[in-house]
């Protein structure tokens, strides 16, 4: 059985978030939470929040213990991009692209049903 949680429009670029998401795939949920708590990055805090939500979904909706859950997939998808400009040299405008991410954490209890 799979349980998931989704955080949309997280204000961080997907490339930065994927570095942290790769470290938790395949780990047990409590171990992944412990690992995220010691990583000193903003993306780790955002992913940990989504992981806690996925664990709560599994416990409340499916009556599954958190100790049995494994992080099956941690997907970071591209969200919309804010397009801004900053003043450049000699009166020019320099574009800035501020990316957003959608975080999807899928937990599995190890069974295929």
N, C-alpha and C positions, 0 to 999 in steps of 0.2 A: 504494500500500500504506500502511496506517495502523498505527501502533504506539502503544500507550498505557501510561501508568503511573497508579496510583491510590494516594493517601494518604488513609486514613480516620481519622476522629476527631481531626483537628488542632484544638488548643484555641485557636481564634480564630474570631470571628464571621465569617460569610460576607460580610457587607457590606464589612468592612475588607479582606478578601482579594480581593474582586472588583475593587477599585480598581487593584490591582497586576496582576491577571490580564489586565485589558483592555489593558495596555500591551504585552504580549508577543505577542498574537494576530497571526498573519500574518507574523511575523518569522522569519528563519533561526535555527536552534537555537543556534549559537555566539553570535550577536548578542544573542539573548534572555538567555542566561546572563550575558553581559557587562553587559547593562542591569540585570539583577536584582542583580548583585554591587555596584552603586553606589547602589541604592535603600536608604535607611537605615530599613527597617521589618522587623518580625518576619515579616510575611506574605511579604515578598520572599525571606527565607531559606527558609521552608517551601515556597514554590513552586519555588525553585531546586533544592531537594533532590529534589522530584518530577520536575522537568525532567531532571536528571542521570540519574535512574532510567529515564526514558523513552528517553533517548539510549543508555544502556547496553543496554536491551532491544533497541533497533533494531540496535545493533552486534553483539551477541552472538547474538541469535536469528534475525536476518534478513540479516546481513552487509551492512548499509547504512552508508555513511560519515556521520559527524555533520555534515559540511559540506553534504550534500545535503538535510538534513531541515529542514522548515518547521513551526512551531507552528500546526497546523491549528485546534485548539480548546484553550482553557484554561477548563475548567468548574469552578466552585466551587459545590458543592451543599450544602444545609442538612443538618447532622447532628443528633444528639440535643442536647437542651438540659438543662444541669444547673440545677435550681431550688434556690436558696439564699435565706436570709433574713439581713438585717442589722438590728441594733437601731436603732430610730428614736426620735423624740421621745416623751416621756411613756409609755414602756413599749410602744410599738407595734413591729410587725415590718414592715420594708420588704423587698419581694421583690427578688431579684437573679436575672436570667436569664443564665447563662453559656453562650453558644452554641459549637457545634463545627461543623467543616466537613469535607467530603470534597473533596479536590482531584483532578481528573482532567485530565491533560495528554495530548492526542492529537497525535502527530507524523505528518506525511505527507512522502513523498519527491517528490510532485508528479504521480505517475502515478495513473490512476483504477482500476487493477486491484487 
